[in-house]
Amino acid sequence: MAGTVTMYSTTWCGYCRRLKSQMDREGIPFEEINIEQDPDSAAYVESVNDGNQLVPTVVVVPRQGGDSVAMPNPSLAQVKAALGA
């Protein structure tokens, strides 16, 4: 899989747990950052979601060039598409 995936999440978020298990099942590696433990990441999530701490927020950086994309509560299909898979 080309590119990198970062998921901003919380421990209590059911949507986060679902997407993590789907990406694990598909073999998509990702870095997880808990916004409740990292104030800077919480501020970043707010900055890309109109001031809201919306989780999961997933940031994909394609390996083949192109800009990174931040997606609030994406589907597995959206993550794969952003990776070019």
N, C-alpha and C positions, 0 to 999 in steps of 0.2 A: 504494500500500500504506500503510495507516494504522499509526502507531506507530513505535517504534524497536527495533532489534535490536542487542544487543551479544554477541559471541561471545568467550569466554575459551578460549584454545587454547595449543598448543605447536607448534613447527615440525615435530616428528617424528610427530605424531598423524595417522594415516590416517583416522580417523573425522572429524576436523576438516577435513581436505582434501576429503573427500567432501561434507560438509554445505556447505562454502564453495562448491564448484562447483555444487551443486544450487541454492543461494540465488542465486548469480550468474546461472545459467540462467533462473531464475524472475523475475529482476529485483528481488529483495528486497535492499535496501541494508542493510549492517550495518557496525558498527565491530568490529574485531578487536583483542583485547588478549592479548599473549603473557605467560602467567603466569610463565614462566621469567625474563623481563626486568623484571617488575614485582611486587615482593614484596607490595605492598598488594593487588593483584588476586589473587595466589595465596591470601592469607589470606581474601579474600572468597569465593573458590571453595570453600575448605575450610569456611567458615561455613555455606554453603547445601547442602553435600554431606556432612554428618555427619563432618567432619574430613578428608575425602578430597580430593585435588587431581584431581578427575574432569574430563576434557576430552573433547569440548567441553562447556562449560556455557554455555547460551544464556539471556540475560535479555531478555524482551520487555516493553516498556512500551506498552500499547495507547493509541492516540491518543484514542479515544472514552471515556476515563475507565477506571476500574477499576485494580486493583492490578497492579504488575509481577509477572511470573512468571519464576522461575529453573528451567530444565529441564536436567538432566544428560543428555548424549548424545541429544538429541531427533531425531526424524525430521523431514523436511521438512514432512510433513503436520501434525505437532504445532506447528511454528513458524508455519505459515500459520494454523492454528486459533487460536493465541494472539494473532495479529495481527487476527483476525476476518475473514480472507480466505476 
